[in-house]
């Protein structure tokens, strides 16, 4: 029995090391099934994809898909596929786990890593650009109430 548990532990550990991701990364509940609009450029971001680790952003009829790759407190590694390669960026949510309809965060530029990176490699405390602010869209459901 003990050998079986050890083998299972080694097998699961090797899978996690090969993907570079140490645990599932999900966006906070306050973002799930909601759509936000950027206050600076009008980009629409939807967390209503059915997968709590994925979101899509749309601007001028171009839709991009992103995923939460790894998370530690208010820091997240966001990953997207660009030209056949995974690119990564660090985002820091400044209002982590609040119930407000406004989300404020800082992000680094997209960066390529030849091997799956750790959160410390991507979120190393440098390279954060301008602040990003998005506001939750108000949606009227059929019975006339606002969400």
Secondary structure, DSSP 8 states (H G I E B T S, - for coil): -HHHHHHHHHHHHHHHHHHS--S-----TTTTT-EEEETTT--EEE--SS-TTEEEEEETTEEEEEEEEEEETTEEEEEEEETTEEEEEEEEETTTT---SEEEEEE---EE-SS---HHHH-SS----SEEEEEE---B-TTS-B-
